[in-house]
Amino acid sequence: MSAESGGLTGLQGKLSQWLRGRRPKEAAPGDDGGREALLLAAASAGLPLAPAAHPAPGYRCSCDRVGCPTPARHPVSFAWQTQSTTDRAQIERWARHQPQANFITATGMVHDVLDVPLEAGREALERLLAAGVEVGPVAESDDGRLLFFTLTRGTPEDEDEWWPCELDCHPETADEHPGLRWHCRGSYVLVPPARLPGDQAVHWVRGLEHPLPDPLSLLEVLTDVCARHVGEEPDHTDAAWPLRR
């Protein structure tokens, strides 16, 4: 079988493999071609991106902050919300000038992310697909989380109509939400491909060729599965959205 027919060489083959959550053997985690192609694919799908920290030797973070609580998982700039962009030229510049950097995608602009424990997420994904529910892109983090990318819950013209719920997760409150975390306005997640300390990574399980679904179409199954995972009774009252007066 030729390299061309195998689809394992060339930018198109690498991108196709990555978007199906399968890493080509010749594409190492730091491979610039595959990395840049995936970042541009994310931007083309509407995900706003900004540079993030990356792992440093000894399970440390490139930010050099002593005791960094989220090594290689946070943006490099405090202005990440305004910096986040889908502009192809800007993302190419970042990717080429910062070849080791991870990237975050800011949630609550175009998309949200429902972030669940890995085993619970795998069970939920199986149930959703078996039921014929349209599931969008899904990323897996080797540190034990599954990320379901959905449409955003939106930003109403009248800010008084936008109420957060107890599922909302911001970066600084992630540890308070061991079960389901809902990343919306003011939050972010790592976008694949990303490297974590200890040779771990974040990669696509279902790629960006899948359209973003309504979050509510996934929420009931995710809350049920996550409630069992953390040993609690599911409570759907906090998940009622949109919340209106």
PyMOL commands that set and color helices and strands:
alter all, ss='L'
color gray80, all
select helices_A, chain A and resi 3-6+10-19+32-44+80-83+88-97+118-130+159-161+171-176+216-230+237-239
alter helices_A, ss='H'
color red, helices_A
select strands_A, chain A and resi 49-52+55-56+60-61+102-106+111-117+138-141+145-151+168-169+181-183+188-190+194-196+200-206
alter strands_A, ss='S'
color yellow, strands_A
deselect
rebuild
show_as cartoon
